[in-house]
Structure formats: C-alpha cells, structure tokens
Amino acid sequence: MSLPSWATDPKSLLLTEDQYESLPDHVRRSIEVIDNHVVFLHSGSPEHSRVARRLADIIERARPIDPCVEVSTDVDMHFRRRRRDPEGTWFSFRRPDVTVHRCLERGSRLTSRDALAVVEIVSPGSEHTDTVQKVAEYAREQIPVYLVVTLDEKLYVKVIREYRLDWSGMSYQLVAAHEDELELDVPFPVAVLFSELDRR
C-alpha cells in the first residue's frame, strides 16, 4: 500500500494565501487554514444547517439599523493576527456557521477585526475543535462574543454556551449556558426559543 503524500512530506499540507485563492471553489469549501496548515472539514447534517440558517435569520431580524451590522453564514473569516517566522507571514481563516459583523464594502473580505460575534454548531463527537481550539483562536482574535450551539444525540439543540471576551487576559469567560431559550444583550438584544431552531 502506498502512503499518502502527507505521511512522508508534512509540507504537502501547507498552503499559502495565494495558493488558497487560486483553488477551485469546491476545494476551498472543504477546508480551513490555520497558520498555513490545511484543516479538512466534514459536511454538516441537515439539522446542523437548519439550526445555523434559522439562528442567522433571527439574529438578522433583530439587528439594529444603526450602526450597520450584517449577518453571514459559512463565510471565510480571515484572522487579523498573523504568525511570522523566517519563511514569511502565515495566514489563517475559519468559516464560522454564523458571523455577526460590521457592514463591509461590497466585495470586501471578512476579517476577524469586523466580527462582533461568531457561532459554531457542534454535533455529537465533534466538540473538541469548537470548545477548545476555536475558543483559544477566537479569543486571540479579540472577537467579543462566541456562541457554541451543542446538538444532542437526536440532533436537537441541547445547550448554547455564551462566551465573552475578557479583555484583560484576552481569553473567553463562559457567562451562560442557555437552555430552552437564548437571550443575548451583546452585540444587541436577541431572544430565540430552541423550539424555533428545531422545528421541522
């Protein structure tokens, strides 16, 4: 059996920003990049997609007219803090399920500097990335609010954990574990019953 190229050449999983931009769309949609390292994504379930879409719709309806705020789903969010080493500057981006951000000029790229809140939907068995890695990454990027929506074994919304940035330590503090209803006051007031996210 021949080994995949990455088993003998770890650099085969490195990707520069220019290389990423030149990839076909279907390949770009299947990965994220952290410090130039490719992270492969798995497609979410229909329930995962439905919860993300409905939550985004509810947040969008609640957004203020001024200041201008937009809500995006499944869009690349490029990190503003870039690691530098002798070989150059490395780039990173994640693709949150939902991003609440300041309005962008048409055609502009979304960066973590624009983000006011991000939401990740977590299916059973995939908690580590969203509850450990992204907690650290999004805090380092100074995103004020991070919501982790956890689905139970039957793919219903079980709990929504609300993390807020502690600016003094550049880390997140868990401020609430919402059950049955999400009530937010930051970045603006939003209230949603879990049943609204789960209904068929």
C-alpha positions as CSV (number, residue, x, y, z in Angstrom):
1,M,0.0,0.0,0.0
2,S,1.4,3.4,-1.0
3,L,1.3,6.1,1.7
4,P,-0.4,9.4,1.1
5,S,2.0,12.2,0.3
6,W,1.4,13.9,3.7
7,A,2.7,10.9,5.5
8,T,6.2,11.3,4.1
9,D,6.0,15.0,3.4
10,P,4.2,17.1,6.0
11,K,4.7,20.2,3.9
12,S,2.3,18.8,1.4
13,L,-0.5,20.0,3.8
14,L,0.8,23.6,3.9
15,L,-0.9,26.2,1.8
16,T,-0.1,29.9,1.2
17,E,-2.7,32.5,0.9
18,D,-2.1,32.9,-2.9
19,Q,-2.4,29.1,-3.3
20,Y,-5.7,29.1,-1.4
21,E,-7.1,31.9,-3.6
22,S,-6.2,30.0,-6.7
23,L,-8.0,26.8,-5.7
24,P,-11.4,25.9,-7.3
25,D,-14.4,26.8,-5.2
26,H,-15.4,23.2,-4.4
27,V,-11.9,22.6,-2.9
28,R,-11.9,25.9,-1.0
29,R,-15.3,25.0,0.6
30,S,-13.9,21.8,2.0
31,I,-11.0,23.3,4.1
32,E,-10.0,25.9,6.6
33,V,-6.4,27.0,7.1
34,I,-4.6,27.7,10.4
35,D,-1.0,29.0,10.2
36,N,-0.9,27.8,6.6
37,H,-1.9,24.3,7.7
38,V,-4.8,22.7,5.9
39,V,-7.7,21.6,8.1
40,F,-10.3,19.4,6.3
41,L,-14.0,20.0,7.0
42,H,-16.8,17.5,7.2
43,S,-20.2,18.4,5.8
44,G,-22.8,19.1,8.5
45,S,-26.1,17.3,8.8
46,P,-29.4,18.8,7.5
47,E,-30.2,19.6,11.2
48,H,-26.9,21.4,11.6
49,S,-27.6,23.5,8.5
50,R,-31.2,24.2,9.5
51,V,-30.2,25.5,13.0
52,A,-27.5,27.7,11.6
53,R,-29.8,29.2,9.0
54,R,-32.6,29.8,11.4
55,L,-30.4,31.3,14.0
56,A,-28.8,33.6,11.4
57,D,-32.3,34.7,10.2
58,I,-33.5,35.5,13.8
59,I,-30.3,37.5,14.5
60,E,-30.6,39.4,11.2
61,R,-34.2,40.4,12.0
62,A,-33.0,41.7,15.4
63,R,-30.1,43.7,14.2
64,P,-30.1,47.5,14.7
65,I,-30.4,49.9,11.8
66,D,-27.5,51.9,13.1
67,P,-24.7,51.1,13.4
68,C,-24.7,49.0,10.3
69,V,-24.5,45.2,11.1
70,E,-24.6,42.2,8.8
71,V,-25.1,38.5,9.4
72,S,-23.3,35.9,7.3
73,T,-23.3,32.2,7.2
74,D,-20.5,29.9,6.2
75,V,-18.2,32.7,5.0
76,D,-14.4,32.7,5.3
77,M,-13.3,34.9,8.2
78,H,-9.6,35.7,7.8
79,F,-7.6,36.2,11.1
80,R,-6.0,39.6,11.5
81,R,-3.2,38.3,13.8
82,R,-0.7,36.5,11.6
83,R,2.2,34.4,12.8
84,R,5.5,35.5,11.4
85,D,8.6,33.4,11.0
86,P,11.8,33.5,8.9
87,E,9.9,31.9,6.0
88,G,7.3,34.7,5.9
89,T,3.9,35.5,7.2
90,W,1.4,32.7,7.7
91,F,-2.3,33.1,7.2
92,S,-5.3,31.6,8.9
93,F,-9.0,31.6,8.5
94,R,-12.0,29.8,9.9
95,R,-15.5,29.6,8.4
96,P,-18.0,30.0,11.3
97,D,-21.5,28.7,10.9
98,V,-22.8,32.3,11.6
99,T,-20.8,35.5,11.9
100,V,-22.3,38.8,13.1
101,H,-20.1,41.6,11.8
102,R,-19.8,45.3,10.9
103,C,-21.1,46.1,7.5
104,L,-18.5,45.6,4.7
105,E,-18.0,47.4,1.5
106,R,-19.4,45.3,-1.4
107,G,-16.7,42.8,-2.4
108,S,-14.6,43.2,0.7
109,R,-13.2,40.2,2.6
110,L,-14.5,39.4,6.1
111,T,-11.8,39.5,8.8
112,S,-11.9,38.8,12.5
113,R,-11.5,42.6,13.0
114,D,-15.0,43.1,11.7
115,A,-16.6,40.3,13.8
116,L,-18.9,41.2,16.7
117,A,-19.9,37.6,17.4
118,V,-19.4,34.1,15.9
119,V,-21.5,31.0,16.2
120,E,-20.4,27.4,15.8
121,I,-22.9,24.5,15.7
122,V,-21.5,21.4,17.4
123,S,-22.7,17.8,16.6
124,P,-22.1,14.9,19.0
125,G,-18.5,13.7,18.9
126,S,-17.0,16.9,17.3
127,E,-16.8,19.1,20.4
128,H,-13.0,19.4,20.7
129,T,-12.4,21.8,17.8
130,D,-15.2,24.2,18.7
131,T,-14.9,24.1,22.5
132,V,-11.1,24.1,22.8
133,Q,-9.2,25.1,19.7
134,K,-11.7,27.8,18.5
135,V,-12.2,29.2,22.0
136,A,-8.5,30.0,22.1
137,E,-8.3,31.2,18.5
138,Y,-11.3,33.4,18.5
139,A,-10.2,34.9,21.9
140,R,-6.8,35.7,20.4
141,E,-8.6,37.4,17.5
142,Q,-10.5,39.5,20.1
143,I,-14.0,38.6,18.9
144,P,-16.3,39.9,21.7
145,V,-18.8,37.1,21.7
146,Y,-18.6,33.4,20.9
147,L,-21.6,31.1,20.9
148,V,-21.3,27.3,20.8
149,V,-24.6,25.6,20.0
150,T,-24.4,21.9,21.0
151,L,-26.8,19.4,19.4
152,D,-27.8,16.3,21.3
153,E,-27.7,12.7,20.0
154,K,-31.0,13.2,18.2
155,L,-29.6,16.5,16.7
156,Y,-31.9,18.8,18.7
157,V,-30.4,21.9,20.3
158,K,-29.3,20.9,23.8
159,V,-27.5,23.9,25.1
160,I,-26.0,27.2,23.8
161,R,-22.8,28.3,25.6
162,E,-22.2,32.0,25.6
163,Y,-18.5,33.1,25.9
164,R,-17.5,36.7,26.3
165,L,-14.0,38.1,25.8
166,D,-12.1,39.1,29.0
167,W,-10.2,42.0,27.5
168,S,-7.7,42.0,30.4
169,G,-6.5,38.5,29.7
170,M,-7.5,38.0,26.1
171,S,-9.4,34.9,26.9
172,Y,-13.0,33.9,27.0
173,Q,-15.2,33.5,30.1
174,L,-18.2,31.3,30.0
175,V,-21.0,33.7,31.1
176,A,-24.1,31.5,30.4
177,A,-25.2,28.0,29.4
178,H,-28.6,28.7,27.8
179,E,-31.2,26.0,27.9
180,D,-34.6,26.2,26.1
181,E,-34.1,29.8,25.2
182,L,-31.2,32.0,24.1
183,E,-31.3,35.6,25.4
184,L,-28.5,37.9,24.4
185,D,-27.9,41.5,25.1
186,V,-24.5,41.8,23.3
187,P,-23.8,42.8,20.5
188,F,-27.5,43.7,20.5
189,P,-30.7,42.2,22.1
190,V,-31.7,38.8,20.6
191,A,-34.1,36.2,22.1
192,V,-34.9,32.9,20.5
193,L,-36.6,29.7,21.7
194,F,-34.7,26.5,20.9
195,S,-38.0,25.1,19.5
196,E,-37.8,27.8,16.8
197,L,-34.4,26.4,15.7
198,D,-35.5,22.8,15.9
199,R,-39.0,22.8,14.3
200,R,-39.5,21.0,11.0
